[in-house]
Amino acid sequence: MIGAIASACAAFVLLAIGVGVIHAANQVDRTDHVLALQLLGTGSAAVLVLLSIALDTPRLLDIALVIAALAAITALVFMSPSQRDTAHRRGDGS
C-alpha cells in the first residue's frame, strides 16, 4: 500500500518537474534557466527518495543525497558570477 502511494507521488513529482522545466526553459533570463536546473536536481532527489520507499531500496537514498548536494552547488556556481557582475555595475566594488 505504501509502495503504491509512493509510486503515485513520484509520478506526480515527475510531472511537476517536467512542466516546471519546460516553462523555465522557454524563458530568456539566465536565472530562470538556473532555477530550472535547481528544480530538476531537487525534484529528481525527491523522486529517488519516493522510489526508495516504494521499491524498498535504501541505495537510492544515497544517490538522492548526492544529487541534492550537486544541485545546490551548481546553483551557487551559476549565480555567483552574475551577482558579482550586478554589484560591479552598481559600483559596490565587492
N, C-alpha and C positions, 0 to 999 in steps of 0.2 A: 504493500500500500504506500509506504513512504517512498519507495523507489519510483513508483508511477507518478507521484506528486512532484518529486524532484526532477524527473524527466520532463514533465509538462512545464515546470518552471524554467528549466534550462532552455526548452524550445521557445518560450515566451521571451526570455532574455536575449536569445539569439536573434529573434525577430526585431526586438527593440534596438539591438546593436546595429543590425543591418539598416534599419530605417534612419537611425541617427548618423551613421557613417555616410550613407548616400546623401543625406541632407547637407552635412558638413562638407563633403567633398565638392558639392556644387557651389560653394561659396568661394569668393575670391580672396578673402583675407587669410593671411598665413596662420593667425591664431585659431581660426576655425578648423584648419587642417590639423593643427596640433591637438586641438580638443577632440577631433575625430580619432586620432591615434590614441589619445588617452582613454577615450570611450572604448575603443577596440581592445586595448590592453586590460583595463579593469573589468570590462564585460566578459572577456574570454576567461579571465581568472574566476569570475563568478560562475560561469558555465562549468568550468572544470571542478569547482567545489561542489556544485549540484550533481554533476555526473559522478563524482567520487562517492557521494552519498547514495545515488541511485544504483551504481554498479558495485558498491562496497569495495572500492579500490583506493586505499589510502595513498598510493603513489601519486595519484592525480593532485593531491593536496600540495605536494612538494613542487610540482610543475606550476600549479596556480600561484604559489608564493613567489617563484622565480619570475613569472610573467608579470605579476603585480609590481614587483620591485623594479623590473626593467621598464615598465610603463611609466612609473614615477620618475625614474632617472631620465628617460627620454624626454618627458615633458620639461624637466628642468634644463636639459641641454638645449632644447629648441627655443625656449623662452628667454634664456639668459642673454644671448646676443641682441635680441630685439629690445629688451629692457635697457641694455646699455646704450643702444642707438637712440632710444627715446630720451634718456637722461642727458645724452650728449647734445641732442638738438635743443633741449630746454635750457642748456647752459649750466647744468648742475656740476658738470665736470667729474662726476664719480663714475 
